[in-house]
Amino acid sequence: MSTQTAVSAQNIVKTYGAGASAVRALDDVSIAINKGEFFTLLGPSGCGKTTLLRCIAGFETPTEGTILLSGRDITHIPPNERPVNTVFQSYALFPHLTVAQNVGFGLQMLGKPKSEVNATVERVLALVRLEQFAARLPQQLSGGQQQRVALARALAPQPEVLLLDEPLSALDLKLRKEMQSELKRLQTETGITFVFVTHDQEEALTMSDRIGVMSKGKLLQVGTPHDIYERPVNRFVADFIGETNFLDAVIEADGARLGSGDRIALPSQDRSGKATIAVRPEHIRIVGADQPGAFHATVADKTYFGTDTQYQLALSDGTALVARLQSGGGKGYDKGSAVGVSIDAATVQVLDA
Ligand code: ATP
């Protein structure tokens, strides 16, 4: 294992309950999270992401497998002895303590000298830009400010790894956006490894250095936001992240033949026979109906979104296709018009049928 690995989970299985009612929440998950990285566990509700986070925090013990922190086996070490801290969705601040007292509470419990506690509180409150609010009580703060206090409190003991379990989901959309960039800034400034859990794909794409996509207790893909979006390994990942067209195809020597008979020229493939072609709406180009090589299509519907316009297209056999184009200055293509469709092979993913 590289010394640059902050958290390594090896073959983690977590089963809740026993017998027929047993739930396999984590099914042989292995992952290596790098030091100083903003890593996001992304997946739908119930996929096991919180369970994995809780195993790293020490609130759960894996049924099988090992968790290493900077190379040290911490699988059976209690949570308070791990150099790890967690920020939860509910920030649970002490209502009768001031902001500064809330942030310093954990350090005081650890028996740190008062001068050190004060200096740390001042430093972390500056980090989350709440220096002016040190003497306030939690109820005198907005939801976003309270969440920042919770963050400051978690950062105060200088954890090696900060675990964040859907920390923004209680905030309204505008605050959530603000806190997304705030979190990203905090992570960059402190250099602390962040492991962030969310079911929100946009949040994951915009904030993370790398994302691990989970489904049904399994880790399906780990990669940069660009990898995950442009090179999904299977239909679940392609479908969960962003919008995608899935087209039935048959892989032949010279490319993918669609149901309409149209052919997308592809570099030679390892596979042949039935497959699914995944292509993002923004990668579909609409061209003149008579352009050589273009597929014949009809505009079935269009929706204007301001900066871009979404076209529902139908290929010659009725296969539906969604294209998303920058609106530009022109009026675009009218509903009912005949157009040409061109798909660049480099933007196509060939997946199992
Ligand atoms: P969410 O986004 O809804 O929190 P999640 O991806 O974080 O979902 P987990 O909370 O890790 O999912 O749960 C994974 C599976 O394990 C689910 O089927 C859940 O019902 C089950 N589970 C979680 N905790 C327990 C528990 N303490 N006892 C029994 N089953 C549990």
Boltz pocket constraint, residues with backbone or C-beta under 6 A from the ligand:
constraints:
  - pocket:
      binder: B
      contacts: [[A, 16], [A, 17], [A, 23], [A, 24], [A, 25], [A, 43], [A, 44], [A, 45], [A, 46], [A, 47], [A, 48], [A, 49], [A, 50], [A, 51], [A, 52], [A, 199]]
      max_distance: 6.0
